[in-house]
Amino acid sequence: MEINIKNLVSISEANQNFSKVARLVDENGVAVILKNNVPRYVIVEISQLENEETIGNEEVNIIAKRFLSKHKEAFEELAR
């Protein structure tokens, strides 16, 4: 996810002025809330959230099997 500097809001500002955060989301589609100057929370429109891809269990299992087979020797050594 690319973060536009215009979409950044401190957590204290978001707490005091949530309507500003909502307006940012309406205008730009996203707002990033900073906690201790680190991006911590993302607020997006529901329509964008529904469009985001999610990984299902099958994809996770395929990736896990690939990872385990790639590093099989290391895991066998650790199991000893």
Secondary structure as GFF3:
##gff-version 3
##sequence-region A 1 80
A	DSSP	three_ten_helix	5	7	.	.	.	ID=ss1
A	DSSP	beta_strand	8	10	.	.	.	ID=ss2
A	DSSP	alpha_helix	11	16	.	.	.	ID=ss3
A	DSSP	alpha_helix	18	28	.	.	.	ID=ss4
A	DSSP	beta_strand	30	35	.	.	.	ID=ss5
A	DSSP	beta_strand	38	44	.	.	.	ID=ss6
A	DSSP	alpha_helix	46	51	.	.	.	ID=ss7
A	DSSP	alpha_helix	57	70	.	.	.	ID=ss8
A	DSSP	alpha_helix	72	79	.	.	.	ID=ss9
###
